Amino acid sequence: MTGSSSGLRCSLASGELFVTTALIATMSAVVALLLGYPVGLWLASVRRGRKLATSVLLLPFLLPAFLIGLAFRPVFGPWLDDSRVGIAAVVCAHALMNAGFIAVVTAASLVPRDQVEAALLDGASAGQTRRFIEIPQQLPALSAAALLVALYSATSFGLVISLGQGAINTLETGIATAALQLLDLPTAALLAGLQSLLTLGFFLISRRLGATPTVLFGDVEPVARRFVPGMVVGGVVIAAVVWLVAGVVQRAISAGPGLWGNIANLAGRGSRDILNLSVIDALGNSLRNTLVAVAISLALAWWLSAKRVGLAVLAPIGISPVVIGLGALVLSGYLPSAISGSWLLLPLVQSIFLTPLAFHIIAPARRSLSRDLVDAARLDGANSGQLFTHVELPTLQRPLIAAAALVSLGSLGEFGAATFLAYGSDQTLPLVMFRLMSRPGSENVGMAMVAATLFIALAVAVVWLISSVGRHPDRVRADG
């Protein structure tokens, strides 16, 4: 009877975790769409300052999730002890992180100019054109973007543990608790299976909506009139991002011995030597891992972009990095010792869930490459290597650079798998930052905030590079 009761409680708890995770992921995707779509319509109309606006909007998308959670914590304060408030806070944080990405997808998936002009000539209003022509054609791109947001939100381990404060339990945190604290691998496996089931459900829904990634980079002619509601929402989102960044920088300046003291302390191990290595050494580990993860992810994404894989390639995003890290740890005994016992295992694992992000950018850009240009090169005798170096690489240079930049930041800020696979002198920057923030002492907080400020500065440089890439000139939206 005791075993049956224990199994029943486990099943009930697993079901609750499944519902909570599905609720957070779905609400996060919906809210991000509601915010990002009007902002994208406004962004497409911006002539001056678009690069700056895009950079600010994309910044939270590229920051580590736990850093967003730590920035949100002072806003909700003791209310986070209420699980309902905690869930709302997590959804708000996810929405802020992903609204800019949705906005960029919206602006990039605008319908051809001739269709809009034909509808207006036939007497359709701007609202009718948007409702019956634009939105149906944008739905595949927006569905693919929403799928990506939902998958990321369902596996947002760092954000939940930094913002949930134990009041929120999801499949992700349940897996970590079962595996790391309780050493209950059967329960961890059960929760991992439920997470895979949730991922499958999201894929089926997006497939019904015809989800297809869109080309995100090219050149575009701005629309004639601004979408005022989107401008208002965009202003609010931009203000929230600026507030988040300003809060981190302000704490980097004011906490502990001050800015310069905090910078000098990065060479140390924190108050009372709570770290196994210095923050600078951890940054070096992260940069080393990033080089390997980026090389593998870009190569795999390029290879997969030539295959008929559809949205299935996005599946690893819906599998928790915690699960992948745990699986790699369990299977590491069967790998060569040169890999299982070294730092190489972490970037190899990171490339599994970073490849879909690179694929989301490279695949649609490669599919949009002129077939006439490729066929002409082949008729002229170009082999596969020459086609890549002389045609594809120069033409797709911008999306490749953007994919490399996004994957780099994804690797630098990765937290879940690193929790299992990076330890001792191989710990990464996110692990060190989280440990500093979770220990008392103004010196530790100051060090963490300076490290976070450096990460934000790097992210700003990356989004500035990405926002320098425009969109296609033959696409525009109806005015109104």
N, C-alpha and C positions, 0 to 999 in steps of 0.2 A: 504493500500500500504506500509506503514511504517513497519508493521509487516512482510509482505512478503519480503521486502528488507532486513530486519534484519535477517530473516531466511535464505535467500540466502547467505548473507555474512557469517553467521555461518556455513552453509554447505560447502562453499568454503574454509573457514579457517580450518574446520575439515578435509576436503580432503587434504589440504596442510600438515597438521600435520601428517596425515596417511602416505602420501608419504615420508615425511622426516624421520619419524620413521622407516618405512620399509626399506628405503635406508640405514640408519645408521646401522640397525640390520643386513641386508644382507651383506653389505660391511665389517662389523666387523667380521662376521663369515667367509667370504671368505678370507680376509687378514690373520686372525688367522690360518686358514687351510694352506694357502700358506707358512706361517712362521713355523707353528708347525710341519707339516708333515716331512720336511727334517730334522728339529732339532730332531724329535723323532727317525728317522733312525740313526742319529749320536749318540744319547743318548744310543741306544741299543748296540752300539759298545764300549762304554766307560768302561774300566776295573777299572782304578784307578780314583777316583774323581767323580764317578757317583753320589754318595750321595750328594756331594756339588753342583754339576751342577743341579741336580734335585731340590734341595732346593732353589737355586737362581731362577730357571725358574718358580717354582710354587709360589714364594713369591707374585708377583703382583696379582695373582688370588685370594689370601686370604686377600688382603688389602681392606679397604673401598674404594668404587669407587670415592667418593668426594676427598679423599686424593690423589689418582692418578691424578685427575683433577687439584688440587692445585699445585702439583709438576710440571705438564706440562705447567701451565700458563706462567711462565717466558720465556719459549722457544719460544712461539708464540707472546707474548707481545701484542702490539696494533693491530696486524693483526687479532686478534680474533673478532674485531668489524665487520669483513667481515664474513657473514654467511657461505660462501663456505670454508673459512679457518677454521672456527669453526667446521664445519662438518668433515673436514679432520682431525682436531686435536682430535675430539672425537673418530673417527675410529682408529686413531693411538693409542690412549690410550686403547681402547678396545682390539686392537690386542696385545699390550704389556701385558695386563692383562691376556689374554686367550691363548697366544701362548704356554706357558709352559704346560697348561692343555692338549691342543691338542697333544703336544709332548709326554706326558705321555701316553695318549690313543693310540697314534701311536705305541709306543714301547711295549705297553701291548697287542696289537692286532696282533702281528706278526704271520705268518702262521706256521704250524708245519714243523719241520726240514725235515721230509721224503718227503714232497711235493716239497720243494725247491731242495733237492738232486736229486729227480727223474727227475725234469725238467732240471737240469743241465746235468744229464747223458744222457738225450734225445737230447742234443745239444742246448738247449735254452741259450741265453746269460743272463747276470745278469739283463739287462734292460728289456728283454722280460719276464723274470720270474717275475719281479716286476710289469710290466704293465698288464700281462695276468693272473697271479696267486695271487700275493700279494694284489694289490690294490682292485680287485673285492671282495676278502674275507675280507679286512679291511673296505670296504665301509660301511657296517652296523654300525660298531663301530664308524667310523669317522662321519657318518651322525648323529648318536645320540649325539656325542660330539658337532658337529656344531649346532644342534638344541638347545642344552643347551646354547651355546654361543650366538646364535641369540636371544633366549628368554631373557637372562640376558641383552643383549645390548639394546633390545627394552624397557626395564624397568629400565634403568640406570639413575635414577633420580638425585642422588648426583653428578655424573660425569657431566651431562649436565648443571646443574645450577652452578657448580663450574668452568667449562671450557667454557661453552657457553656464559656466561656473558650477558645473555639476547638476544644475537644475534641469538641463536638457540632455536626454539620452537618445541617440540615433543608432542606426545600424553600425555606423562607423565607430562611434565611441564604444558601443557594445562589443564589437570585435576586438578592439584594443584592450578593453578591460578583461574580457574572457581569456585572451591570449597572454597578455603581459602580467596581469595581476593575479588572476585565478588559475592560470595554466590549464584552462578548460578548452582544449582544442576542438572537441566535438561541438560545443556550443558556438565557438568561433566559426566553425565550418558551416553550421546551420545558418548563422547570421549572414555569412558570405553568400550562401545559396539564395537567401531572401533578397540580398542586394542585387544579385545577378537577375533574379526574377523581376525586380523593379526596373532594372535597366532594359530588360526585354520589353516590358510594358511601355516604356517611353519610346523605344524604337518602333513598336507596332503603331502607336499613335502617330508618330511623325511620318511613318510610311504611308498611313492613310491620307495624310495631308500632302503627300508628294514632296517631302523634304529633299532639297538639293542645295548643296553649298554654292554660293555665288562668288564671282570674281570680286575681290575686295580692293584691288589696286589697279589704277589706270589714270586717265585724265578725264575730267568732266567740266562741262560748262555750267556755271551756277544758274539757278532759276531766277526769274525776273523779280518775283515777290517773295517776301519772307512769310513763313507760316507762324503767325503770332502765338498761338497756343504752344507750339513747340519751342519758340524763343523763350517764353516764360518758364516752361518746364526745364529747358536747357540751362537757363540762368540759375534756377534752384539747384540743379544737379552740380553745376560748376561751382557754385558757392559752397555746397556741401563738401566737394573734393578739396577746395582751397582750405576750408575749415579743418578738415582732417589732416592735411599736410602741415598747416600752421601749428596745430596742436602738437604734432610730433617734434617739429623744429623748436617750438617754444620750450618743451620739456628737455630737449637736448641742450639748450642754452642755460636753463635755470636749475636743472637737477644736479645734485652732487656738487663737485668743485667748479662747475661752470663748463662752458664749451671747450676751452683749451685743455682744461684738466681732464674732461671726459675723453677727449681725443687722445691725450697722452696715456690714459688708462687702457686704451684698446690693446696696448702691448702687454697688459697684465692679465690676470686671471680672475678679476673681480674681487669684491670684498671677501676677506677670509679665504681666498683661493677656492671659490666654489666651482670654478671651471677646471676642466682637464687640460685645456690649452687656451691660448690667448685668442681674442676676437680676430686679430690679424691672421693668425695661423688658420682659424676656422674659415676665414674668407679665402685664404689660399686653397684650402681643401675644396671649397665650393666652386672656385674658378677652375680648378683641375677637373673636377667631376663634370662641369658644364661643357668643357671642350670635348670630352668623350661623348656625352649624351647628345650634344648638338650634331656632331659628325654622324652618329648612328641614326638619329631621328631623321635628319634631312635625307640621308641615303635611302632609308626605308620608305619615307614619304614619297620620294621621287619615283622609286620602283613601283610602289603601290598605285601611284597616280596613273600609270599606264595600264593597270589591270581593271577588270570589271568587278570591283569590290563593293561599290555603293556605300551606304552608310555603315556597313558592318565594320569598317575600319575604325569607326568612332567608339566601338564597344569597350576598348580598354579604359576609356575615360569613365565609364560607368562602373568599373571595378575599382574598389577602394585601393588607393596607394598603400593603405595599411594592410589590406589583404594580399596585395602583390608583394609587399615587403615581407610579410609573414611567410607567404609561400616560398619566396626566394630563400628565406632563412632556413626553412624546413628542408628545402631541396639542395641547399648549399653543400651538404655532405656528399652529394653525388656529383658535384662539379669538380673540375681540376683545382687543386689546392692553390694554384697561382691566381685563381679567380675568387674562390670561396673564402680564402683567408686574406684577401686584400681589399683595398678601397674600390677596385674595379667593379665589384658587384653592384654597388649603388647606382652609378651612372648607367650600367646595363639595364637595371630595373627601371630607372627613370625614363629611359628611351622608349619603354613599352607604352607609357601613357602620355609621352610628349609627341610621339609620332603622329597620333590623330590630329593634334593641334597644327603641326606642320602640314599634314595632308589637307586640312580644311582650307589652307591658303594656296598650296601648290597645285592641287588637283584641278580646281576650277580655272585657275590661270593657265595651266597647261592645256586644258581642254579648249580654251578660247583661242589658242594659238592658231593662226591661219593655216588651214590644211593645204592651201595652194602653195604657201611658202615652203612647207615641209615637203610636199610632193615635188616641187621644183628642185629642191636641194637633192632629193633622192634621184631624180632623173639626171641630175648633173654628176651623179656618181658618188655622192657623199655617203659614207658608211655611218653606223650608229654613233661612233665616237666623234666624227666630224660634225654630224648633225647636232650633237649635244654642245660641242665647244663653239661652233660658228653660227648656229641658228637659235637653239633653245636657250642656252645660257645667256647670251646677250639680250634676247627678247624678254626673258623672264627674270632678269636680274633683280628688278624691284621686288616682286613677290618673294623671291628666294631670300633676299636680304631681310625682308620683313619677317618671314618664317624663322630665319635663324635668330633674329632679335627676340621674337616672342618665346621661342623654345629656350633661349639662353636664360631669360628671366624666369621662365617656368622651372628650370633646373635649379637656379640659384635660390629660389624661394620655396622649393619643395620641402615638405615637412613630414608627411605621413610615412613614406617608405624609409626616410632617413632615421625615423624613430627606432626602427628595427635593425637597420643595416649600418648605421654610422655611429661608432662608439669610440671612446678613448681619444687618441690623438687624431682620429679620422672624422671627428664630429664636424658638422657643417655650420655655416653661419646662422640659418634659422634655428637650429637646435640650441646654439649658444645664446642667441637673442631671447628665445623663450625661457631658457633657464635663468637668465639675468632678470627678466621681468617677473618671474614667479618667485623670486627670493627677495626678502626685505633688504632695505638699504638704499639710500639715495645714490650712492656710488654705482650700484648695479643698474639702477633705473637710468642714470645718466649715460652709462656705457651702452645700454640697449637702445636708447633713443638716438644717440649719435650713429650707431650702426644702422638703425632704421633710416635715419636721414641720408646716410650714404647710399643705402639701397634705393631710396626715393629719387635721389639725384641721378642714379644710374637708370632708373625706370623712366625718368623725364627725358633723358638723352635718347632712350630707345623709342619712346612714343613720338618724340620730335622727328626722329628719322622716319618712322612709319607714317606719320601724318604728312610728311613731305611728298609721299606718293599719292597722286590724285586718283581719279576715277575716269570712266569712259566718256568721251565727249558726245556720244550719240544718245545719251540717256538724260531724261529730264522728267520732272513731275509737273502735274497741273498746278497752276497758280491758284491761290485762294486761301 
